[in-house]
């Protein structure tokens, strides 16, 4: 198949391009500088000229705190841009894979969020991503919406790299223990996107997250141990001690029943996947 990947220079997009190429697919990889997804005409032209079978959108405005004061820009990328690429895919008869986020939920649940659970974003970033999901569905594209969360990868800044850097610099870390989620490797998300398309999974929403759950504090301890920083103390703290402009979901655990229904294997347990990923990710820390 021939894929167009928008946002190909980002942490996720880089792994998507690598996974697709390794599987023998043709890839037209476009960075944000090469394709402005807010330009509808440009999006249509790129997808049409590429004769794409699949369009994957890994472009996003992900500056969660900055979005609180610049929601218009976040909306242009996360909602308008998402619709532009979905429309371009539909016009070309291509499948569309759209990456979304756990931030569309309010984080107050106590059981994993189902794919069809009502969205209730609490931040500007979450609102713009929820709007993007709605725009994609409303446009009638043959779309797979993949919600993911707590991403880390080798090709960009991420939580594990930050913990290792701060651990080395400071000798101690204070990390929130009252936010729970699923650390997820970008390479696993890329692999799942490919497997969904190859399985001809029905259009709809799927959760692209690792199995299991942990707090940021627990993840930090695991990362520090992987980096061989046994002398770095990791202290648990509450979110109230780290006030940020945008609220973070306290509970970001996503269910994967839709994958099971489609006959597609979900991503493995977060601890197992971290053990596989750690060398590659921390090798670039």
Secondary structure, 3 states (H helix, E strand, C coil): CEEEEECCCCHHHHHHHHHHHHCCCEEEEECCCCCCCCCHHHHHHHHHHHCCCEEEECCCCCCCCHHHCCHHHHHHHHHHHHHHHHHHHHHHCCEEEEEEEHHHCCCCCCCCECCCCCCCCCCHHHHHHHHHHHHHHHCCCCEEEEEECCEECCCCCCHHHHHHHHHHHHCEEEEECCCEECCEEHHHHHHHHHHHHHCCCCCEEEECCCECCEEHHHHHHHHHHHCCCCCCEEEEECHHHCCCCCCCCCECCECCHHHHHCCCCCCCEHHHHHHHHHHHHHCCC
